[in-house]
Amino acid sequence: MTDVTAATGTAAPAFDRQRAARYLSSHGVYGAVAVLLLVNAAFTDHFLTIGNLRTQLIQVAPVVIVALGMAMVIGTEGVDLSVGSVMALAAAVLPLYLGYGAVPAIALALVAGVAVGAVNGTLVAVVGLQPIVATLALFVGGRGLALVFAGGQLKQIHNPALLSLGGDDVLGVPAVVLVAGLLAVAVGFVVRRTTFGRQLVAVGGNRAASQLAGLPVRRVLFGAYIVCGAFAAFAGVLATARLTASDPSALGNLMELSAITAVVVGGTPLTGGRIRVLGTVFGALLMQLVRATLIKHDLPDSGAQMAQAVIILVAVYAARERRAR
């Protein structure tokens, strides 16, 4: 049988690996979430019930909030390893000031997060330390400080206003989910429609060229780490309100890895120069669904962690191929 391509003298189009990797990096997370939902609809009892989906969204909301701040930092070709410690620090600060009311206590918890972000930003933007080194210091020191504030003890939360933030609904939507959604919209607007957002991407794409172009590189870096710290602190507040207890020894453990994973799986490259806000949200949802699916099928949590590792490797590989293009 004669080969049609040989007869016509034209070569069959080869599989474009780079184009496939580029598409996978940009849109694969959406398809993966859709596939997981379909698989669970077919094989997992009661997975797509309102109650279960509500639970999944509540559990992933703090991860989404932290990942949004992390995406802005990674967009500048940085990383913030201190976000889990910031959550713990915010949780430790809350009970100290709840006697003055929920609003002052929440405000001071956010101030603590901003302070950590300011230290990180100063070390990166002014001192010139590598982000992984600068934030590693507060990854360790921040949780130690939180334990000092808490006296090493878990403290129950009884303030009704704070507890309502973690457990109440707004128009049928859990408050924590609504807050995460609003923050995602806000970050998307900042990244796409503001000068600061464009500067974030420019600095991450080429810091030297941004400096030569007169962009305020130090101010942009400083701002990104402050926003990341504030978001992590707010996530700590919401998690504390939902758990009805302040537990700095456990709250936020491994959150930095969850946030980085959500950002990378969502299509934001670790090399900076691009921020995918919607992809970050879906990246967090994907990792939550993977874990929930495996647990509901009686697989150990270690299996979920290995599955997440495979997803991370695929995402990083796709990002590398995209950059090579």
VOBA-1610 file (N, C-alpha, C; in pm, whole numbers, padded with zeros to 5 digits, always signed):
BEGIN
Met+00085-00119+00000Met+00000+00000+00000Met+00088+00124+00000Thr+00057+00216-00091Thr+00141+00333-00107Thr+00113+00435+00001Asp+00219+00492+00061Asp+00205+00597+00162Asp+00160+00726+00094Val+00047+00779+00138Val-00009+00898+00074Val+00088+01014+00081Thr+00153+01030+00195Thr+00245+01143+00210Thr+00365+01127+00118Ala+00409+01002+00097Ala+00522+00980+00009Ala+00482+01010-00136Ala+00360+00970-00172Ala+00314+00991-00308Ala+00298+01139-00340Thr+00255+01215-00246Thr+00234+01357-00271Thr+00358+01440-00248Gly+00460+01376-00187Gly+00585+01449-00164Gly+00583+01540-00044Thr+00484+01526+00039Thr+00477+01610+00159Thr+00495+01523+00282Ala+00555+01580+00383Ala+00579+01507+00507Ala+00460+01520+00600Ala+00428+01410+00668Ala+00319+01414+00766Ala+00358+01504+00881Pro+00265+01586+00927Pro+00301+01677+01037Pro+00340+01600+01161Ala+00454+01632+01215Ala+00502+01565+01335Ala+00429+01619+01457Phe+00422+01537+01561Phe+00361+01580+01687Phe+00443+01694+01747Asp+00379+01805+01766Asp+00446+01923+01820Asp+00445+01913+01972Arg+00555+01862+02027Arg+00562+01840+02171Arg+00558+01972+02247Gln+00625+02071+02194Gln+00629+02200+02263Gln+00493+02267+02263Arg+00421+02255+02152Arg+00287+02315+02149Arg+00196+02244+02247Ala+00206+02112+02254Ala+00123+02037+02349Ala+00157+02074+02492Ala+00288+02088+02520Ala+00329+02126+02654Ala+00282+02266+02689Arg+00285+02354+02589Arg+00240+02491+02611Arg+00090+02493+02643Tyr+00014+02415+02569Tyr-00131+02410+02595Tyr-00159+02347+02732Leu-00084+02241+02765Leu-00101+02175+02894Leu-00070+02270+03008Ser+00035+02348+02992Ser+00074+02442+03097Ser-00032+02550+03117Ser-00095+02594+03008Ser-00190+02705+03016Ser-00330+02660+03053His-00374+02544+03003His-00514+02506+03019His-00535+02367+03079Gly-00427+02295+03103Gly-00444+02158+03151Gly-00515+02148+03284Val-00497+02247+03372Val-00556+02240+03505Val-00708+02242+03498Tyr-00765+02316+03401Tyr-00910+02322+03390Tyr-00966+02187+03345Gly-00900+02127+03247Gly-00944+01995+03203Gly-00929+01891+03312Ala-00821+01901+03390Ala-00798+01803+03497Ala-00907+01812+03604Val-00948+01934+03640Val-01055+01951+03738Val-01185+01894+03683Ala-01215+01921+03555Ala-01337+01869+03495Ala-01338+01716+03491Val-01222+01658+03456Val-01213+01511+03451Val-01234+01451+03589Leu-01172+01511+03691Leu-01188+01460+03827Leu-01333+01466+03873Leu-01401+01573+03839Leu-01542+01585+03878Leu-01625+01478+03807Leu-01597+01453+03679Leu-01672+01351+03606Leu-01644+01211+03661Val-01517+01184+03691Val-01481+01053+03747Val-01550+01031+03880Asn-01550+01133+03963Asn-01615+01120+04093Asn-01766+01108+04081Ala-01822+01178+03984Ala-01967+01166+03962Ala-02004+01024+03925Ala-01913+00955+03855Ala-01943+00818+03811Ala-01907+00712+03914Phe-01801+00734+03992Phe-01749+00626+04075Phe-01745+00654+04226Thr-01775+00776+04267Thr-01769+00809+04410Thr-01908+00844+04460Asp-01957+00767+04553Asp-02092+00790+04605Asp-02101+00925+04675His-02205+00999+04640His-02239+01124+04708His-02130+01231+04698Phe-02042+01219+04599Phe-01934+01317+04589Phe-01984+01452+04541Leu-02077+01449+04446Leu-02125+01574+04388Leu-02249+01629+04460Thr-02269+01589+04583Thr-02378+01647+04660Thr-02340+01788+04704Ile-02440+01868+04733Ile-02416+02006+04776Ile-02331+02008+04903Gly-02362+01918+04996Gly-02290+01916+05122Gly-02142+01888+05104Asn-02110+01789+05018Asn-01969+01754+04999Asn-01895+01864+04923Leu-01956+01918+04818Leu-01891+02025+04743Leu-01869+02147+04832Arg-01964+02174+04919Arg-01949+02285+05012Arg-01828+02262+05103Thr-01815+02138+05151Thr-01701+02105+05237Thr-01569+02122+05165Gln-01563+02076+05040Gln-01440+02088+04963Gln-01400+02234+04943Leu-01499+02319+04914Leu-01471+02460+04891Leu-01425+02529+05020Ile-01487+02494+05132Ile-01447+02553+05260Ile-01303+02513+05293Gln-01269+02389+05269Gln-01135+02342+05302Gln-01029+02405+05213Val-01063+02433+05089Val-00962+02485+04996Val-00951+02637+05002Ala-01047+02705+05063Ala-01048+02852+05062Ala-00920+02914+05119Pro-00869+02870+05236Pro-00744+02929+05285Pro-00626+02905+05191Val-00622+02788+05127Val-00514+02760+05032Val-00520+02856+04914Val-00642+02882+04865Val-00660+02975+04754Val-00609+03114+04791Ile-00644+03159+04911Ile-00604+03294+04954Ile-00452+03305+04962Val-00389+03207+05024Val-00241+03209+05034Val-00179+03198+04895Ala-00235+03113+04811Ala-00179+03093+04677Ala-00190+03218+04592Leu-00293+03297+04612Leu-00305+03422+04536Leu-00189+03517+04569Gly-00157+03529+04696Gly-00041+03610+04734Gly+00088+03550+04682Met+00098+03418+04690Met+00218+03350+04641Met+00235+03370+04491Ala+00125+03371+04416Ala+00133+03390+04271Ala+00195+03525+04237Met+00162+03627+04315Met+00219+03759+04290Met+00370+03760+04315Val+00412+03690+04420Val+00555+03682+04449Val+00627+03599+04343Ile+00571+03484+04308Ile+00634+03401+04206Ile+00637+03473+04072Gly+00537+03557+04046Gly+00536+03636+03924Gly+00656+03728+03912Thr+00718+03764+04026Thr+00839+03847+04025Thr+00966+03763+04024Glu+00953+03633+04002Glu+01062+03536+04006Glu+01113+03517+04149Gly+01020+03524+04244Gly+01055+03502+04383Gly+00977+03385+04440Val+00983+03372+04571Val+00907+03269+04642Val+00901+03311+04788Asp+00795+03271+04857Asp+00780+03306+04998Asp+00754+03178+05077Leu+00856+03132+05148Leu+00843+03010+05228Leu+00785+03037+05367Ser+00757+03161+05399Ser+00715+03194+05535Ser+00564+03199+05553Val+00485+03170+05448Val+00340+03192+05456Val+00274+03104+05562Gly+00320+02981+05579Gly+00262+02895+05683Gly+00290+02950+05821Ser+00409+03002+05843Ser+00444+03062+05971Ser+00365+03190+05996Val+00338+03264+05889Val+00257+03385+05904Val+00115+03349+05946Met+00061+03243+05890Met-00072+03197+05934Met-00071+03165+06083Ala+00033+03096+06128Ala+00044+03062+06270Ala+00060+03187+06354Leu+00137+03283+06306Leu+00157+03407+06380Leu+00027+03485+06393Ala-00049+03492+06286Ala-00179+03561+06291Ala-00273+03491+06389Ala-00271+03358+06389Ala-00355+03283+06481Ala-00315+03307+06626Ala-00186+03326+06649Ala-00138+03350+06785Ala-00172+03491+06833Val-00173+03588+06741Val-00202+03726+06777Val-00350+03745+06810Leu-00437+03676+06738Leu-00582+03695+06753Leu-00630+03689+06899Pro-00604+03581+06973Pro-00659+03572+07109Pro-00607+03680+07203Leu-00492+03736+07174Leu-00433+03837+07262Leu-00512+03966+07264Tyr-00586+03992+07155Tyr-00655+04120+07143Tyr-00806+04106+07122Leu-00859+03985+07132Leu-01003+03968+07114Leu-01083+04038+07223Gly-01020+04067+07334Gly-01089+04142+07439Gly-01129+04281+07394Tyr-01061+04335+07293Tyr-01094+04467+07240Tyr-01196+04458+07126Gly-01234+04336+07089Gly-01328+04317+06979Gly-01264+04244+06863Ala-01349+04187+06777Ala-01299+04107+06665Ala-01224+04193+06563Val-01276+04311+06535Val-01214+04395+06430Val-01073+04437+06468Pro-01049+04491+06590Pro-00909+04525+06625Pro-00817+04403+06626Ala-00869+04289+06673Ala-00786+04169+06677Ala-00747+04124+06536Ile-00843+04126+06444Ile-00815+04087+06306Ile-00717+04186+06243Ala-00738+04316+06271Ala-00650+04418+06215Ala-00506+04398+06261Leu-00486+04367+06389Leu-00351+04346+06441Leu-00290+04217+06386Ala-00372+04115+06363Ala-00321+03993+06301Ala-00272+04022+06159Leu-00347+04106+06087Leu-00304+04145+05953Leu-00177+04229+05957Val-00167+04315+06058Val-00045+04395+06075Val+00076+04304+06094Ala+00058+04196+06170Ala+00167+04100+06189Ala+00210+04040+06055Gly+00112+04006+05972Gly+00145+03952+05840Gly+00215+04052+05752Val+00168+04176+05756Val+00231+04283+05678Val+00375+04305+05725Ala+00396+04299+05857Ala+00530+04318+05911Ala+00626+04211+05861Val+00580+04086+05860Val+00665+03978+05808Val+00691+03999+05659Gly+00587+04038+05585Gly+00607+04066+05443Gly+00704+04179+05419Ala+00699+04281+05507Ala+00792+04394+05493Ala+00936+04350+05518Val+00955+04262+05616Val+01090+04210+05642Val+01139+04129+05522Asn+01053+04041+05472Asn+01090+03961+05355Asn+01123+04052+05236Gly+01037+04151+05212Gly+01058+04241+05100Gly+01186+04321+05113Thr+01218+04363+05234Thr+01342+04438+05257Thr+01464+04350+05230Leu+01459+04226+05278Leu+01572+04136+05258Leu+01594+04105+05110Val+01484+04094+05035Val+01495+04061+04893Val+01527+04184+04810Ala+01450+04292+04830Ala+01460+04409+04742Ala+01575+04501+04777Val+01604+04516+04905Val+01705+04612+04948Val+01839+04544+04977Val+01835+04440+05061Val+01958+04370+05096Val+02011+04287+04978Gly+01917+04235+04898Gly+01958+04159+04781Gly+01973+04011+04803Leu+01914+03958+04912Leu+01920+03814+04935Leu+01831+03740+04837Gln+01867+03615+04810Gln+01780+03530+04730Gln+01650+03507+04806Pro+01534+03512+04737Pro+01406+03497+04806Pro+01395+03371+04891Ile+01449+03260+04843Ile+01437+03135+04918Ile+01515+03143+05049Val+01626+03217+05049Val+01706+03234+05170Val+01640+03333+05265Ala+01594+03444+05210Ala+01533+03549+05292Ala+01408+03499+05363Thr+01325+03427+05291Thr+01198+03383+05351Thr+01214+03258+05436Leu+01322+03183+05414Leu+01347+03066+05497Leu+01372+03106+05642Ala+01433+03221+05662Ala+01461+03268+05798Ala+01331+03287+05876Leu+01231+03346+05812Leu+01104+03368+05880Leu+01015+03244+05875Phe+01046+03152+05786Phe+00978+03022+05788Phe+01001+02954+05923Val+01122+02967+05975Val+01158+02910+06104Val+01123+03006+06218Gly+01169+03131+06204Gly+01152+03226+06313Gly+01009+03269+06336Gly+00929+03275+06229Gly+00791+03319+06244Gly+00708+03225+06329Arg+00724+03096+06307Arg+00648+03000+06387Arg+00699+02998+06531Gly+00830+03015+06549Gly+00881+03023+06685Gly+00823+03142+06759Leu+00814+03256+06690Leu+00754+03374+06752Leu+00607+03352+06784Ala+00537+03282+06695Ala+00396+03251+06719Ala+00379+03165+06844Leu+00466+03069+06861Leu+00458+02983+06979Leu+00488+03060+07107Val+00576+03159+07098Val+00604+03244+07213Val+00480+03325+07250Phe+00415+03385+07149Phe+00294+03463+07175Phe+00183+03378+07236Ala+00172+03253+07188Ala+00066+03165+07235Ala+00102+03091+07363Gly+00225+03106+07407Gly+00269+03033+07525Gly+00275+02883+07501Gly+00286+02846+07373Gly+00293+02704+07339Gly+00165+02628+07360Gln+00052+02699+07372Gln-00075+02632+07404Gln-00181+02662+07299Leu-00271+02568+07281Leu-00389+02588+07198Leu-00490+02670+07278Lys-00550+02769+07212Lys-00647+02855+07280Lys-00780+02853+07207Gln-00886+02824+07280Gln-01018+02822+07222Gln-01065+02965+07192Ile-01141+02978+07084Ile-01196+03106+07043Ile-01345+03107+07073His-01392+03212+07143His-01534+03220+07180His-01600+03347+07129Asn-01526+03431+07060Asn-01582+03557+07011Asn-01685+03530+06900Pro-01812+03566+06919Pro-01916+03533+06819Pro-01890+03597+06683Ala-01841+03721+06682Ala-01819+03788+06554Ala-01711+03718+06472Leu-01604+03675+06538Leu-01497+03605+06468Leu-01543+03468+06423Leu-01616+03397+06507Leu-01664+03264+06472Leu-01763+03270+06356Ser-01839+03378+06348Ser-01934+03390+06237Ser-01860+03403+06104Leu-01741+03464+06107Leu-01661+03476+05986Leu-01620+03339+05933Gly-01599+03246+06025Gly-01556+03113+05983Gly-01668+03016+05955Gly-01789+03044+06009Gly-01896+02946+05995Gly-02023+02992+05930Asp-02042+03123+05914Asp-02168+03174+05860Asp-02170+03171+05708Asp-02291+03186+05654Asp-02312+03195+05510Asp-02355+03336+05473Val-02326+03374+05349Val-02375+03499+05293Val-02448+03465+05165Leu-02580+03481+05167Leu-02663+03444+05052Leu-02643+03297+05014Gly-02628+03213+05114Gly-02613+03070+05091Gly-02473+03024+05060Val-02377+03119+05054Val-02238+03084+05024Val-02157+03099+05152Pro-02077+02998+05188Pro-01992+03012+05307Pro-01907+03137+05301Ala-01896+03208+05412Ala-01825+03335+05414Ala-01680+03320+05369Val-01615+03212+05412Val-01474+03194+05376Val-01458+03174+05225Val-01554+03105+05163Val-01550+03084+05018Val-01575+03215+04945Leu-01671+03292+04995Leu-01701+03421+04933Leu-01581+03514+04942Val-01514+03516+05056Val-01395+03601+05073Val-01286+03558+04975Ala-01262+03429+04964Ala-01160+03380+04872Ala-01193+03418+04728Gly-01321+03407+04691Gly-01362+03445+04556Gly-01343+03593+04528Leu-01379+03677+04625Leu-01363+03821+04608Leu-01216+03860+04597Leu-01131+03795+04677Leu-00988+03824+04669Leu-00930+03780+04534Ala-00980+03668+04481Ala-00933+03624+04350Ala-00970+03725+04242Val-01092+03778+04250Val-01134+03881+04153Val-01047+04006+04169Ala-01021+04045+04294Ala-00940+04164+04319Ala-00798+04147+04265Val-00737+04032+04290Val-00601+04008+04242Val-00599+04003+04089Gly-00700+03941+04031Gly-00708+03938+03885Gly-00715+04078+03827Phe-00793+04164+03890Phe-00803+04303+03844Phe-00669+04374+03857Val-00604+04356+03972Val-00475+04423+03994Val-00372+04378+03891Val-00366+04247+03866Val-00264+04194+03775Val-00289+04240+03631Arg-00414+04245+03590Arg-00444+04272+03450Arg-00471+04419+03419Arg-00519+04495+03519Arg-00570+04628+03489Arg-00495+04743+03556Thr-00397+04715+03637Thr-00329+04823+03709Thr-00182+04830+03670Thr-00125+04946+03695Thr+00018+04965+03667Thr+00103+04872+03752Phe+00064+04857+03879Phe+00140+04770+03968Phe+00143+04627+03914Gly+00030+04579+03865Gly+00025+04443+03811Gly+00114+04426+03691Arg+00115+04524+03602Arg+00202+04516+03485Arg+00349+04523+03525Gln+00376+04600+03629Gln+00514+04609+03677Gln+00559+04478+03740Leu+00468+04410+03811Leu+00500+04279+03867Leu+00549+04184+03759Val+00472+04177+03651Val+00505+04086+03541Val+00636+04129+03473Ala+00653+04258+03457Ala+00775+04307+03391Ala+00899+04276+03473Val+00891+04299+03604Val+01005+04271+03691Val+01038+04122+03690Gly+00936+04039+03693Gly+00960+03895+03688Gly+01015+03848+03556Gly+00975+03914+03447Gly+01023+03874+03316Gly+01168+03909+03294Asn+01207+04028+03338Asn+01347+04071+03320Asn+01373+04187+03416Arg+01433+04155+03530Arg+01455+04257+03632Arg+01555+04363+03586Ala+01661+04320+03518Ala+01763+04416+03474Ala+01703+04515+03374Ala+01626+04463+03279Ala+01564+04552+03180Ala+01463+04646+03246Ser+01393+04596+03348Ser+01297+04680+03419Ser+01367+04795+03489Gln+01483+04767+03547Gln+01561+04874+03611Gln+01607+04977+03509Leu+01654+04930+03395Leu+01700+05021+03291Leu+01585+05105+03236Ala+01464+05046+03238Ala+01347+05119+03189Ala+01291+05218+03291Gly+01350+05220+03409Gly+01307+05315+03511Gly+01193+05269+03598Leu+01160+05139+03594Leu+01053+05089+03679Leu+01101+05083+03824Pro+01011+05105+03921Pro+01048+05100+04063Pro+01060+04956+04112Val+01167+04890+04073Val+01181+04747+04097Val+01174+04715+04247Arg+01247+04790+04328Arg+01247+04763+04471Arg+01108+04779+04531Arg+01038+04883+04490Arg+00904+04907+04543Arg+00808+04797+04501Val+00822+04749+04380Val+00735+04641+04332Val+00760+04513+04411Leu+00887+04478+04428Leu+00920+04358+04506Leu+00870+04371+04649Phe+00893+04487+04708Phe+00850+04512+04845Phe+00698+04496+04857Gly+00626+04552+04761Gly+00480+04542+04763Gly+00431+04400+04748Ala+00495+04322+04661Ala+00452+04184+04639Ala+00464+04102+04767Tyr+00573+04118+04840Tyr+00591+04041+04963Tyr+00498+04089+05074Ile+00466+04216+05077Ile+00372+04267+05176Ile+00233+04209+05149Val+00191+04210+05023Val+00060+04153+04989Val+00056+04005+05025Cys+00163+03933+04996Cys+00167+03790+05027Cys+00156+03767+05177Gly+00226+03848+05257Gly+00218+03835+05402Gly+00079+03866+05455Ala+00016+03971+05400Ala-00119+04007+05444Ala-00219+03898+05409Phe-00208+03840+05290Phe-00300+03733+05249Phe-00282+03610+05338Ala-00157+03576+05369Ala-00132+03460+05454Ala-00189+03484+05594Ala-00174+03606+05646Ala-00230+03638+05778Ala-00381+03628+05777Phe-00443+03676+05670Phe-00589+03670+05661Phe-00636+03526+05651Ala-00562+03444+05578Ala-00595+03302+05571Ala-00585+03238+05709Gly-00485+03280+05788Gly-00472+03231+05924Gly-00589+03271+06011Val-00639+03392+05993Val-00757+03439+06067Val-00878+03354+06031Leu-00901+03331+05903Leu-01017+03253+05859Leu-01007+03108+05907Ala-00888+03051+05898Ala-00870+02912+05943Ala-00894+02900+06093Thr-00848+02998+06169Thr-00870+02998+06314Thr-01018+03010+06346Ala-01087+03097+06274Ala-01231+03114+06296Ala-01307+02987+06262Arg-01264+02919+06156Arg-01335+02796+06117Arg-01309+02683+06216Leu-01186+02676+06267Leu-01151+02569+06362Leu-01193+02601+06505Thr-01234+02726+06530Thr-01275+02775+06663Thr-01163+02762+06766Ala-01039+02762+06719Ala-00926+02752+06812Ala-00801+02806+06745Ser-00713+02864+06827Ser-00583+02910+06779Ser-00478+02807+06816Asp-00418+02746+06713Asp-00319+02641+06736Asp-00196+02668+06650Pro-00108+02759+06695Pro+00009+02796+06614Pro+00105+02682+06585Ser+00102+02578+06666Ser+00195+02467+06642Ser+00156+02384+06520Ala+00029+02388+06481Ala-00017+02306+06369Ala-00069+02387+06252Leu-00128+02503+06278Leu-00190+02582+06172Leu-00086+02627+06070Gly-00116+02604+05943Gly-00028+02649+05836Gly+00086+02556+05803Asn+00094+02440+05871Asn+00202+02345+05839Asn+00193+02302+05692Leu+00303+02313+05621Leu+00315+02276+05480Leu+00230+02363+05388Met+00174+02472+05440Met+00093+02559+05354Met+00176+02619+05241Glu+00303+02648+05268Glu+00387+02705+05163Glu+00398+02610+05044Leu+00406+02480+05071Leu+00414+02383+04962Leu+00282+02373+04887Ser+00171+02376+04960Ser+00039+02372+04896Ser+00019+02493+04806Ala+00060+02610+04855Ala+00041+02732+04777Ala+00128+02733+04653Ile+00255+02695+04667Ile+00344+02692+04552Ile+00293+02591+04449Thr+00246+02477+04496Thr+00192+02376+04406Thr+00073+02429+04328Ala-00019+02496+04397Ala-00137+02551+04330Ala-00097+02651+04223Val+00001+02733+04253Val+00046+02835+04158Val+00110+02771+04035Val+00200+02676+04059Val+00272+02612+03948Val+00177+02528+03862Val+00093+02448+03928Val-00003+02366+03853Val-00098+02455+03775Gly-00127+02573+03828Gly-00218+02665+03760Gly-00157+02737+03641Gly-00029+02717+03613Gly+00031+02773+03493Gly+00122+02891+03511Thr+00145+02934+03636Thr+00240+03043+03660Thr+00380+02984+03671Pro+00474+03023+03584Pro+00607+02963+03587Pro+00689+03013+03705Leu+00773+02927+03759Leu+00861+02965+03869Leu+00965+03067+03826Thr+00984+03080+03696Thr+01081+03175+03643Thr+01024+03317+03633Gly+00899+03336+03672Gly+00840+03469+03674Gly+00796+03518+03537Gly+00745+03642+03535Gly+00705+03702+03409Gly+00564+03671+03367Arg+00490+03596+03446Arg+00350+03563+03413Arg+00278+03527+03542Ile+00154+03573+03555Ile+00072+03541+03672Ile-00065+03496+03623Arg-00100+03373+03654Arg-00231+03319+03615Arg-00318+03306+03739Val-00408+03401+03755Val-00490+03405+03876Val-00595+03295+03875Leu-00672+03284+03766Leu-00774+03180+03758Leu-00709+03042+03762Gly-00596+03027+03696Gly-00526+02900+03700Gly-00482+02864+03840Thr-00441+02964+03919Thr-00402+02939+04058Thr-00519+02887+04140Val-00636+02947+04121Val-00756+02902+04192Val-00788+02757+04155Phe-00783+02727+04026Phe-00813+02590+03982Phe-00702+02494+04022Gly-00579+02543+04032Gly-00471+02457+04081Gly-00495+02413+04224Ala-00541+02506+04308Ala-00575+02470+04446Ala-00691+02373+04450Leu-00792+02397+04365Leu-00907+02305+04359Leu-00865+02166+04313Leu-00776+02161+04216Leu-00730+02031+04165Leu-00664+01950+04274Met-00572+02012+04348Met-00501+01938+04452Met-00597+01896+04564Gln-00695+01978+04595Gln-00794+01942+04695Gln-00878+01824+04648Leu-00919+01826+04521Leu-01001+01718+04467Leu-00924+01587+04459Val-00797+01596+04423Val-00714+01474+04418Val-00709+01409+04556Arg-00681+01488+04655Arg-00671+01436+04792Arg-00806+01380+04838Ala-00913+01454+04814Ala-01045+01409+04858Ala-01087+01282+04787Thr-01056+01272+04658Thr-01093+01153+04581Thr-01023+01029+04635Leu-00894+01039+04658Leu-00820+00923+04707Leu-00864+00883+04847Ile-00890+00981+04931Ile-00935+00950+05067Ile-01071+00883+05066Lys-01161+00930+04981Lys-01295+00871+04975Lys-01293+00729+04920His-01185+00694+04851His-01170+00556+04803His-01076+00476+04894Asp-01064+00522+05018Asp-00991+00450+05123Asp-00843+00432+05095Leu-00787+00523+05018Leu-00642+00521+04997Leu-00577+00609+05103Pro-00458+00573+05150Pro-00393+00652+05256Pro-00353+00790+05206Asp-00332+00879+05301Asp-00293+01015+05266Asp-00158+01018+05194Ser-00074+00919+05221Ser+00053+00912+05149Ser+00031+00893+05000Gly-00075+00821+04962Gly-00108+00805+04821Gly-00146+00937+04757Ala-00221+01018+04832Ala-00257+01150+04781Ala-00134+01237+04762Gln-00039+01227+04854Gln+00083+01306+04842Gln+00165+01264+04721Met+00170+01134+04694Met+00244+01087+04576Met+00176+01131+04447Ala+00042+01127+04447Ala-00031+01174+04329Ala-00005+01322+04305Gln-00004+01399+04412Gln+00025+01542+04400Gln+00166+01565+04347Ala+00261+01481+04390Ala+00398+01494+04342Ala+00406+01472+04191Val+00331+01374+04142Val+00330+01347+03998Val+00272+01467+03923Ile+00165+01525+03975Ile+00103+01641+03911Ile+00200+01757+03906Ile+00275+01777+04014Ile+00373+01885+04018Ile+00480+01864+03911Leu+00529+01740+03899Leu+00632+01711+03800Leu+00583+01738+03658Val+00458+01699+03630Val+00400+01724+03498Val+00390+01874+03473Ala+00345+01949+03574Ala+00329+02094+03558Ala+00463+02162+03535Val+00564+02123+03610Val+00697+02184+03595Val+00756+02148+03459Tyr+00736+02024+03415Tyr+00786+01983+03284Tyr+00719+02064+03173Ala+00587+02080+03184Ala+00515+02157+03083Ala+00562+02302+03081Ala+00589+02358+03199Ala+00638+02496+03206Ala+00776+02508+03143Arg+00860+02405+03164Arg+00994+02408+03104Arg+00988+02403+02953Glu+00899+02318+02901Glu+00885+02309+02756Glu+00831+02440+02698Arg+00740+02502+02773Arg+00683+02628+02725Arg+00792+02734+02716Arg+00879+02739+02819Arg+00985+02840+02820Arg+01087+02811+02711Ala+01112+02683+02685Ala+01208+02647+02581Ala+01163+02695+02444Arg+01030+02703+02429Arg+00975+02749+02302Arg+01012+02896+02276
//
